[in-house]
Amino acid sequence: MLLIIIPVFAYEVYTPYDYKYNENGDKLLFVVDYSNSMGEYLEHKTKANLVKEMMNYVLPQISPDTRVGMRVYGHTCNLFAYNACRSSELIVPLGFTNAPNIISAMSRLRPRGMTPITYSLKQAVNKDLDGMDGVKHIILLTDGGENCDESPCDYSIELVKKRKDIKIDVIAFNVHDDADLAQLQCTANVTGGRFVEADTRAQLFRSMEDMILPHKNVEATIYRAE
């Protein structure tokens, strides 16, 4: 059992439920970054293409009893910041045996815009997963921090005050800014999720594979700073 303790200023103590990823009946939503920086090259391929390869690898490992879907953000280019910060779309609604649909949808996408992480998480929780029972598992994969004047950490802290059925795992893919990493780690920790940094293709594949296996379990406790 891994215990993660992180300080958060100006908030009370929160202890999310002991989440367990079960093989049967779970809901798994990927929230994937398609902002402009995902078009950068890493190991001779764009980061977006490495993510697509990784999804081809991990999707067959998910139990057929799990409903799987995908939301992406930053996949459209807008001149106005308001629109750019709402570039988020559920490209594949949650459903069974969705691997071919997800891969097909990803093939049509190109990295183009900004990084509205918080808005995407709000859409995922309030729309994509609305009305579904049981534990809802979000895996956020991003190569950068929020750049739309919101805080995914603050949103997650507010979320766990009201909801105990959402777990957010975060893969920080080739992220090196300390402030961005702190925000992303907070987003995972306060919901009882896992936070992983992946800087290479191999680390990306291994990180995602670990997150979809049922034997992983994490607790997170947050203490009010004095």
Secondary structure, DSSP 8 states (H G I E B T S, - for coil): -EEEEEEETT---B--------SSS-EEEEEEE-BGGGGSEETTEEHHHHHHHHHHHHGGGS-TTSEEEEEEES-S--SSHHHHTT-EEEEEEEESS-HHHHHHHHHT----B---HHHHHHHIIIIITTT--S-EEEEEEESS---SS--HHHHHHHHHHH-SSEEEEEEEES---HHHHHHHHHHHHTTT--EEEE-SHHHHHHHHHHHHSTT--EEEEEEE--
